[in-house]
């Protein structure tokens, strides 16, 4: 969840870094290793990528909508709920990673030229508790970037385990 307070510069350093880190950590892994989980209840690298794609759909999509529309309104959607409406967990790694990189590039094309006032644009979001909250592009950017940064170590740990290191 957002609220850690990343700056725009920090967000814009993290978002392009995530695909690079995924590429580095998965370099040389076989399809079986990409689907291999370190334990019975643990996620595989493919699972993490599916999760990151769902988060990008919801959080990145929210940013894009906020930037494109004047004060849009919607009901909060959880990335964990959204993934259940997709087939992302079934995708093979290579096409899933290509789709993630392309989606990230599209988001960055919008965010890189965004003036500081663009990050203050907002949507009115009906939260789970029924409250309606103003959520800014910065709010969703913070949430997305901080969440991805947390998964960097997660991916490294999974890769080390499936490589037997």
Long-range contacts (C-beta under 8 A, 24 or more apart in sequence): 1-143, 2-139, 2-140, 2-142, 2-143, 2-146, 3-142, 3-143, 4-142, 4-146, 5-142, 6-141, 6-142, 6-145, 6-146, 8-116, 8-119, 8-138, 8-141, 10-145, 11-138, 11-141, 11-142, 11-144, 11-145, 12-111, 12-112, 14-145, 14-146, 14-148, 14-149, 15-104, 15-107, 15-108, 15-111, 15-141, 15-144, 15-145, 15-148, 16-104, 16-108, 18-52, 18-104, 18-148, 18-149, 18-151, 18-152, 19-97, 19-100, 19-101, 19-104, 21-152, 21-155, 22-49, 22-97, 22-100, 22-155, 23-97, 25-155, 25-156, 25-159, 26-93, 26-97, 26-155, 26-159, 29-159, 29-162, 29-163, 31-92, 31-93, 33-159, 33-162, 33-163, 34-93, 34-162, 35-93, 36-162, 37-158, 38-157, 38-158, 38-161, 38-162, 42-158, 43-154, 43-158, 44-158, 44-162, 45-93, 45-155, 45-158, 45-159, 45-162, 46-89, 46-91, 46-92, 46-93, 46-96, 47-89, 48-151, 48-154, 48-155, 48-158, 49-88, 49-93, 49-96, 49-97, 49-100, 50-83, 50-86, 50-88, 50-89, 50-91, 50-96, 51-79, 51-83, 51-151, 52-100, 52-148, 52-151, 53-86, 53-88, 53-96, 53-99, 53-100, 53-103, 54-79, 54-80, 54-82, 54-83, 54-86, 54-88, 55-79, 55-144, 55-147, 55-148, 56-100, 56-103, 56-104, 56-107, 56-144, 57-82, 57-86, 57-103, 58-82, 59-140, 59-143, 59-144, 59-147, 60-103, 60-104, 60-107, 60-140, 60-144, 62-123, 62-135, 62-140, 63-107, 63-110, 63-111, 63-137, 63-140, 63-141, 63-144, 64-107, 64-110, 65-123, 66-121, 66-122, 66-123, 66-135, 66-136, 66-137, 66-140, 67-110, 67-114, 67-118, 67-121, 67-137, 69-123, 71-122, 71-123, 71-124, 72-123, 72-124, 73-123, 73-124, 73-125, 73-126, 74-123, 74-125, 74-126, 75-125, 75-126, 76-125, 76-126, 76-127, 76-128, 111-141
